[in-house]
Amino acid sequence: MDPEVAIVILAYNNYADTAECLRSAVEASYPALSLWLVDNGSQDETARRAAEDFPAVRVVQTGKNLGVAGGFNTGIISALQAGADYILILNNDTVMEPDIIRALVSDAEAHPDHGMLMPKILYYGARDRIWSIGARYRRFPPAIVMLGLDEPDTPLFTEARLLEYAPTCALLISRRVFETVGLLDPGYFFFYDDWDYSLRVRAAGYKIAYVPQARLYHKVSRTIQLRGRPPFFWCTWGRSGAHFYRRHGHPPFLAAVIHLGYLVLREGLRNGPTAIYYFIAGAIEGYRQPLAPFPTVEGS
């Protein structure tokens, strides 16, 4: 009998992208599948339109934008309560190959210690080019960097490997991981939530695996444009960075100063003093906020 898999798609506006993502999920070649859409406070009637266009999809509404971690947690809790053995969390600006779930589940079942698995993620607009096959820590300049970013999809990326980090763009996570590790940390509105969860998963004794046979396409610009971003963006980035290093820095304050200081210098040169001001303001706020316990499945 096939394990039960729930696809949890997180959406915030941009219904056209959500609809294309849902169509690819509906066409997935896996029998024991349920589809969940978390409408994270959209203003474009995403929930109503999805319910009408995809009657098999279970729509969950948060009522407001809870951020990436909070939004995904809402769907994860619902899917676990419905009996899912595995959950594939998925951004709404992605399109799956039909056999992606079978490939991920096959690896997970063959390797019980693989608690979190990611597919090969390619650019939607350049399907022969890698967006990510995971991430690793770089000591200098200090950062967590994507593996394979902008590289052509050559045989180099056809071999399975274990990872330090994996982005939450598309991840298959087992029920036992959520029960052991807990849910995503809602202290991150966006940024660092995936790096945080990767560390917690590995600390609990599970491995993170890259499964190259599973393929997915991501609608992201090949050149990320940060210029002109609003203050909220820079504040959130700084706040999430401070939150991450309070959780995981060694030592927390010094690690944050080195890494966030590097980001301030880099983004200041690229985006000017306004970006620096709001980034630092966000980081200060992140250090002042109390650290809440990680949310658990039982506490949901």
Protein Blocks (a to p, Z undefined) as FASTA:
>chain_A
ZZddddddddeejkllmmmmmmmmmmpccfbbcdddddehiakhmmmmmmmmmmmbccdd
ehiaebjmlmmmmmmmmmmmnopabdcdddfkbccdfklmmmmmmmmmmmmmlmbccddd
ddfklmkbcfbgcdcddfbdcddddehihpacdfklmcccddfbdcfkbccddfklmmmn
opcdfkbmgghklmmmmmmmmmnopacdddfkbccdddddfbdcfehpafklmmmmmmmm
mmmmmmmgccfklmmmmmmmmmmmmmmmmnojklmmmmmmmmmmmmmpccdddddfklZZ
